[in-house]
């Protein structure tokens, strides 16, 4: 069952170094994968793509895009799983940004 599981979440980011930006993107990606594989086994996932991009406009935005495809016979809702995983990633990234802000 191929649900279009693409979602984009924009998070306003404070001024961060390049290393911190990469770490934030990695953190979002790892959190999403961990969340999805907590619900599904690797054999239950036909295809998964997680992309994170940092966009520098007036503010820094973290763009998260997720695509999840599962077999038709699987009683899982890929859209709901993706939404839950992105929500969790948002929480984890927000917590990390607060930790970084507290250091300054």
Phi, psi and omega in degrees: 000116181262095173278142174282100185261032181270128177221148177234129180238126178259128181238121177295126183247144174286178177295122181229154176286165179303317180298319180293322178298314179299317181297322179295315178299316179297318180299315179299315181297312180298319181297317180296312180299316180299316181297315181292318181280355168285331183266326185234151173276164181300326181288342179274353181255113178285318183206140175214135176226130175234121180237133174236137178225145174256123178252129178256103174243225174296326175237166174272131177238139172262118179258125182242127179231130182229134173235128181229129177234131179235158179300150182303321184288347182284130180275064179227149178255102184300323179298316180295319178297317180295315179302315180297317181294319179292320177301315179295317178298319178301314179298315182294317179295317179300317179298316180296319179296322177296321177297316179295319180295324181292333179291325184289000000 
